Amino acid sequence: MWGVIEAGSGLGALGSETADESGEAGRDRRSPRGRGKLRPPLGPPLRPAPSSLPGSRGVRELRTMEPVNVRTWVEENRAAFLPPVGNKLMHQTQLNVMFVGGPNQREDFHIEEGEEVFFQLEGDMVLRVVEDGHHRDIRIREGEMLLLPARIPHSPQRFARTVGLVVERQRLSTETDGLRYYVGESTDVLYEKWFHCEDLGKQLIPIIQAFLNSKQHRTGKPDPEEPCRDTPFPLNPRAVMAPFSFQSWLDAHRGALKQGQTCNLFGNTFETEAEVHGRGQSKGRKLNVDIWIWQLEGESTVTVDGKTLKLSPQESLLVPAQTLFDWARAEGCIALSVAQDPARKRPYP
């Protein structure tokens, strides 16, 4: 996603070469296997949101409406993507925007009532899911994007020298998250805890520690004296979409975008509204949700309360909930907007 994609350019090219844990230097740190340099789609730099990894950091300093250069932000915060933290939030409001690195080692599966957007900027990752009763590993390659539906157990597996964007929303007061361990590759539950999520990074740590100290962890078997409670909602039987190249998607829709059309990335059956906008002008409604805008190509301006903010390639802007704004997009503009509205949640079967 670093500007117009060019051979030999991209987010990974910004960082210096570093030796990995085996002492190898100069290997392509954007790919766990050191393969060719894939290029994430589009323009310049990025910024943060909340993560589902233990130790995640939240940041609240980006509350004022000022553009954030995503690429620059990633470079300035690259150290936070390494263990033991592994990620950093750019925004932690109604919408959580975060960047996550690696490596990590996870055996737990996270279950939530909202959706998550995954976009790999540097290197590949594997999203391990339990899909309709079966374990499945989904490789999300550099430059690929995926929307994970709600209520699907998932365990992100990340590698060294990788960076990914994750977007998820704040939980409603009525919603519950779960952390679950399975018996091997079965769907038998070994251990789990359910909780209302307020700060996932902080809340996961004691749950994971409790599991590591548990009888279930020692024996690899469920403890009949500590039976699992009923799941507070049905798991989602929906199949997870195949990851897709964002750059290829953009190229396929470039004609429509040049004509000023707005194209939906994931369709209308999700609570996530991710749209790519071409030239034109629109008025932002006074919504109950945040909107995150990422300028990919060209320029646009966002005007709020008489103040006009200019967005150049790789600059992003979080428009807070309940904000009226005018968005003017110049010729050649391509910009991504993401919002997650729990009012669009589908009723459980």
Buried (B, 14 or more C-beta within 10 A) or exposed (E): BBBBBEEEBBBBBBBEEBEBEEEEEEBBBBBBEBEEBBBBBBBBBBBBBBBBBBBBBBBEEBEEBEBBBBBBBBBEBBEBBBBEBBBBBBBBBBBBBBBBBBBBEBEBBBBBBBBBBBBBBBBBBBBBBBBBEEBEEBEBBBBBBBBBBBBBBBBBBBBBBBBBBBBBBBBEEEBBBBBBBBBEEEBEBBBBBBBEBEEBBEBBEEBBEBBEEBEBBEEEEBBEEEEBEEBEBEBBEBEBBEBBBBBEBBEEBBEEBBEBBBBEBBEEEBBBBBBBBBBBEEEBEEBEBBBBBBBBBBBBBBBBEEEEBEBBBBBBBBBBBEBEBEBBBBEEBBBBBBBBBBEBBEEEE
